Amino acid sequence: MQAGLLETLGDLFNADRKSGRVGRPQLAGTEREQLKAALKPKGRIALADVEKEMGKAYRRALNVKLIDIFAGAWSGVMAVAELGDTTKYPPGEKHFVPLANHRITSDHRPKVEVLVDGMLLVSLTLDVNLQAQFEAAVLEVEGGHIHAIKPGNCMATASVSCRGVPIATSSRRLSLPSEIELRPPFAIRAFGGQASVRSKPMLTLSGRDDKGRLVEFHVAPASGDAESTWVIGRREGRVDILLAHRLVSNAHARIRLSRARGFEICDLGSSNGTLLDGKPIGQDYTSLANARRVSFGGFEMEFIRG
């Protein structure tokens, strides 16, 4: 951890533990009874054991590095994103990008799931929001990477809720060092060697796997293509976007981009279905123009447009 910098979202909440505002997701009464019934034949596994593991999963879901959130947001600023093109700005050239007063907003929706004998019995989606107000920052960029940050003062406000019920809040001024060196340097988000700010359409699917690790894919058409498609699934070698998740089918869904209709998605007859903002879709294409989230079986991802 950098001196003076809380490392993760979880640290941000834990720093306010004395306030008594830190909680964790709670099971509904019916869920507790269902789990008890499913665990009864197991003998040595009690509901308390499951709730303990759920608490660990909750903490892992908040194990998202703050500096990655900040650097990821800064890499999307046009003045920074342009420096990701190493053909124009090769290694060896240092660039300093000043940023005036600005706010970084980041939303995350990790899931805590309980499976017994492969059957999903409980699924809790966490709504995590972070807002960080920076007075200023100067970024040192070289070779398509952010190498160091000289931040100004920062006020961070964060919250976690589950099923509409707040379970953790934090609001504090971060005591940041005068300079933060990134080790390893943070790669400016790029696609095909180009910075993420571009004139042609681009869509990013972003989510987290069972261990809380970031899973992110970018889809953008090849130059001159009138229509492009990408198949999402878990069978390696047969799909364009590989999601190695137990509830994702071999060929689960397809995303299409056309000049006339923009980005669209359809299900490919998957076993566990595809949900778009919580609503199931079929094998006819559905527009992604206003969509925010998609669930492939049980693997949920957010759309980021660029």
N, C-alpha and C positions, 0 to 999 in steps of 0.2 A: 504493500500500500504506500502511495506517495505521502510524504509527511504532510499532515494537515488536511488530507483529502479522504473523506469517507469512501470506502472502496466500492460498495454495492448499494442497491436500493434497500436491501435488508439492513445494512448498517445505518442507513438514514433513519429507518424506523426504530431500530434498537437504541439509537442515540437518545431517543425520547422515552425510553422504557419507564423512567421514574414517573412519567405523567400518567401511566396506567392506560394509555390509549392503544397499546399493541395487543392485538388479539389474533385469532386464527379462524378459518372457516368452521362452521358448525353443521353437523348432520341434522336433518329433519327427523322427527320421531319415526315416521314410516321407514326412512332409510336405515335407522338404527335397528328396527325390528327385522327388516329384510336381511341386513348383514348378520344379525344374530342367528337367524334361521339358516343362512348359507354356511355360517362358520360352525354350527353345532356339530355336524358330522366330522369336523376336523379335530375336535377334542382339545388339542393343546393350544389352539389359536383363539384368543379372546377378542372381543370388540375393542377392549382397551389397547391391545397390540396394534390393531388396524388404525385406531385414532392416533396412536403415537407415530406410526409411519406416515400418516397423512400430515401430521405436524412437520415431519422432516421434509416431505415433498413440498409443503408450503414454503418452508425456508429456502429450499433449493430453487423454487420458482422466483424468489426475490433475489437470487444470486446473479444479478445483472450488473455489470460494472458501470458505474456512473461515467467514468471517463470514456467508455465505449459509446455510451448514449450521446455525450456531448460531442465527441469527435465525429460520430456518424452524422449528427445534425450539421456540424460545421462543414463537413465534406460536401454537403448538398448546396452550400452557398455558392452562387455562380463564380465569384472571384476565386474561390478555393477549388471548385470542381474543374475549372478550366486548367488548373495546374496539374490535374491528373493525367493530362495528355503528355506522356513522356517524349513523344516525337517532337513536340514544340518546346517542352521544358525538360530537357534531359537531366539525368543525375549529375551532380556536381554544381548545379545552379541552385542557390538558396533564395527563397522568396519569403518575404514577411507580409502577412495579410492582416491589417488592422480591422477589427470589428467594433463598431460603436455599441451603445446600449441596445441589447436585444434579449429576446426570450426564447428558450428552448422548451418545447412541449413534446412529451413522449408518452404514448399509451401502449400498454402491454396487456394481453389477455391469456395468461398461461392457464393450464388446466391441471387439477388434481383428480385423478381417477382411481377407482378401486375395482379390481377385477378378481373374481373368485372362480377358479377352474376355467379361466379364459373368458368368463362372462362379465361384461361391464355392468356393475350394480350401482355405482355412484360416480357422478361426474360433476365436479364443482369448478366453474369458471371464475377466475379472479379478474377483476377490473382494476388495473394499476395505472395511476396517472402521476406523472412528474412534470412540474413546471419549474424551470430554473431561470431566474432573471439575472443576467450578467450586465454589469455596468460597462464593461469593455473586455476585449481579449485581443491578443496578437498571436497569430499562428505562424510557426516556422515550417515551411513546406519545401521538400526537396525530393526529386525522383518519384513523384506521384504519391508521396507519403507525408503525413503530418508528423514531424519529428519532435516538436516541443510547443508548449502553450504558455503564454504569459497572461494569466487571467486577471481580471479586475475582481471587485467584490461580487459575490453571488448569493442570492436569496433563493432557497429551494423549498418548494411546497409539494408534498406527495401524499397520496391516499391509496388505500386498498379497500375494495368492497367485494362482497360475494352475494349474488342474488339480491342486489340492491341494498344490502345491509353493510354499513361501514364497519370495518374491523381493524383498521390501522390508519393513523394520520401522523403527519410530521410537517413542521414548518420551522426552518432554522436558517440562519446565515452561515454559509460554509466558510470556514477559515482555510483559505487556499494559499499555498506557497507562491512566492513571486514568479517561479517558473516550474513547470511540470514537464519533465522529459518522458516521452512515450517509449517504452521498451517492451516489445518491439514497436517501431513506428507504425502509425495507423494508416492503412492503405485507403486512399481516397476512392470512394465507390466508383467503379468503372465497369464498363461492358465492352468487350472486344477491344480493349486498349484505349477506349474513349472515356472521357469524363461522363458522369451520370446526367449532367445537364446537356440536353441535346434537342435538336429540332424534330427528329423522327419519334413516333410514339414508342413509349416504353412502359412496361408494367413490372412491378416487383411483387413477388409473393413472399411474405415474411411470417415465420412462426417459430415455435420452440418444440423440440422433441421431448421425450419422456424424462430426459435428464436435465432439461432446462437449457439445452444448447441451442443457439440461434441456427435456424434453417432458412436460407434465403435464396431465391431464384429470380433471375431477370429474364424477361421475354421481350424481344424487340425484333422487328423484321429485318431481313437482309435487304440491302439497298436494291431498289427497283422491283421488289416483290409486290404484286397486287394483292396477294392473300398469303398469310402464314398461319400455320397451326402447330400446336404443341400438345403432346399426349402426356398426361400425368398418371403415374402408377408406381407400383413397387417391383415390377419385373425388370431387372437391369438388362440393358441391351435392346429392350422393346419400347422404351418410353424416352421422351425428351426431358422430362422432369421426374427424377427418381425420389419417391417418398417411401423410405423403408419403415413402414408402420403396419402393425398387425391388422388394422381395420381398413387399410387401403387395398383395393383390388389391383391385380396385375396391370390392367389398363383401366383406370378409374374414370377419368374425365378428359375432355379436350378443350383447350382454349384456342379460339380463332381470332385473327385480326384481319379485317378487310377495310379498304378505303371507304366503302359505302356505309358500313355498320359499326366500325370501330372494334373494340375488344368484346368478344362474346364467349360463353362457356356452355358446355352440355355434358350430361352424365353419359357414360358408356355402358350402362347396364350393370353398374357396380353392385356388389353384394350389400354394402352398407349405406349406399346413397351419397348424394352430394347436396349440401345445404348452402344456399346463398343468403346471407344475412338471416339465417335461421329458418329459411323456407326451402323445402325440397324442390329440386329442378329435375326435369326429365331429359330425354334424349334429343329434344329440340333445343336449338341454341337460345340462350338468354343473355341479354345485354349486361355488360359490366360497367356501364356508364356511371351509375350511382352506387355501385356495390362497395361495401366496406370489408366484409369478411366472407370467407368460404371455408366449409368443412368437408374434407374428403374422408368420408366414413366416420372418423373421429379425430382426424388431424386438422386442427383449425389454423388458418393463416389469414393475414391481413393483406389488403391490396394497397400498394404505394404507387402512385402515378408520377411519372417524371418525363 
